[in-house]
């Protein structure tokens, strides 16, 4: 009941104020807009880790007070959503979802969620997760037309100087789980229909608002060009993991360069990375891992600040960002140098264990149900046989009991 009341009050507040969460965003009177990127919470492994994650989430939200929070995938560790590592724990995702969304509800913070590779591994698939998240009054998740059941959408932010002018646009892309362009041994990716949607939306924005719109994108699994940044460009931040990218390059970045709009991309997935760098005038950035589930040794979040700046009568946006660490200290973005030592060169295949793939189909659930039915039916048959035999012995006359005893014993036992 304690967790339900804030949700109810939030719905009432939004209803009374007439706020449309997806279209209400604008720069404040100082011309500023703050985005807080959380990534890789991995809720669901155990209550102790979840409590630590939620406490950190609350502390950072209280410190930053963002205009929008972004959860860029793997909010939930779906691999933990099984009983005895075999049977689907129904209700698992919703329970975890309530944990990671409660701090947003408590602080009345709008949040944008897109899926990672682990979110849909348990009892809910991607479509069901999207449907559930839309029920939260502070969620701004939408579904792009033509790409049903996924978390692909965009979030417009309007100017403080002219509320009808689009100053910034946030792209949210759903990189799926495993498999890219029919390659089953690849991490998920941004596929053809998503690229077509992006191109169409990009063209529409230019026609309506011109080229003076600041575009940034959030998604979970880094595209292959992150390797080029990591291997060949000057980078800043921590780089302890490799780049877990899809083995097939879908050409998404080529479309970004051609459209000339997205100037910054923010991802998660690789837990010990929060590096960033520039390639072809686009900034490639990792968020900071925000949860204590799964592996990883660095924790916190990334803050992205957008500010309207006017020079000689022309307004443009300036973007800065930094990391808030676990102890709430701030790490600013500073270039270090080119990577030293071994380079990665390519994205590596994903070897998903056959047991995990089989479990995800619900195979063990069906086996468990079959075994349970067999036990129940067998117990009923055995019980009925015992009852029948006892009734036979009770009804036998004394003079016939001895003569039929051996035969009945054979029948009953």
Secondary structure, 3 states (H helix, E strand, C coil): CHHHHHHHHHHHHHHHHCCCCCCCCECCCCCEEEEEEEECCCECCCHHHHHHHHHHHHHHHHHHCCCEEEEECCCECHHHCEECCCEECCCHHHHHHHHHHHHHHHHCCCEEEECCCCHHHCCCCHHHHHHHHCCCCCECCCCCCCCCCCCCEEEEEECCCCCCCEEEEEEECCCCCEEECCEEEEECCCCHHHHHHHHHHHHHHHHHHCCCCEEEEECCCCCCHHHHHHHHCCEECCECCCCCCCCCCCCHHHHHHHHCCEEEEEECCCCCECCEEEECCEEEEECCECCCCCCCCCCEEEEEEEEEEEECCEEEEEEEEEEEECCCCEEECCCCECCCCCCCCCCCCCCCCHHHHHHHCCHHHHHHHHHHHHHHHHHHHHHHHHHHHHHHHHHCCHHHHHHHHHHHHHHHC
